[in-house]
Amino acid sequence: MIDSQAAPKRAYRVYLVEDSNILLRLLQEMLAAIPGTFVVGHSDSAEEAIAEIVETKPDAIIVDLLLQHGTGV
């Protein structure tokens, strides 16, 4: 279980690649509940994500492997 009262040791910047609006919102809410974790951007396509990832330089990327317009791999 996540201790929402614990102070984060460092901030984590996360980028999301997800084409389902419902799952995207769920992931954003779940990550927002983790202290020190920030979603720095999101995209619904791999092509768009690549450009934004280079710009935002996240610590982690969560990728939907079965995107509607191509693969997330």
PyMOL commands that set and color helices and strands:
alter all, ss='L'
color gray80, all
select helices_A, chain A and resi 21-32+46-56
alter helices_A, ss='H'
color red, helices_A
select strands_A, chain A and resi 12-17+37-43+60-63
alter strands_A, ss='S'
color yellow, strands_A
deselect
rebuild
show_as cartoon
